[in-house]
Amino acid sequence: MTVVQIRVNATELSQLLSSTSGPVAQDLTRRVQRVTNKARTLAPVDTGNLRGSITWEIRKRGNQIVGVVGTNVPYSIYIEKGTRYMRPQPFLVPALSAAAF
């Protein structure tokens, strides 16, 4: 029987996964930018305010790094989810597919 041992330096692994400037964060940044671009193309345009407000950022949350895409426009939730008077026009949730290769 052949046995292979793999040793992982827990500190280095933690740094790799939680650093906001390491290779994992760089990959996450590329994916978040693609989601942002897709959301901007899917967002309905009246004045362009909604489309122009879609932004992204990489955050550190505890020992994790998280990519966030969103908008601060108060009515964006009504566009995304719809209301009883207006059909939904989702642009954020469908844009998540752009994160995959």
Secondary structure, DSSP 8 states (H G I E B T S, - for coil): ---------HHHHHHHHH-SSSHHHHHHHHHHHHHHHHHHHHS--SSSHHHHH-EEEEEEETTEEEEEEE---TTHHHHHH--SSS-----STGGGGGG--
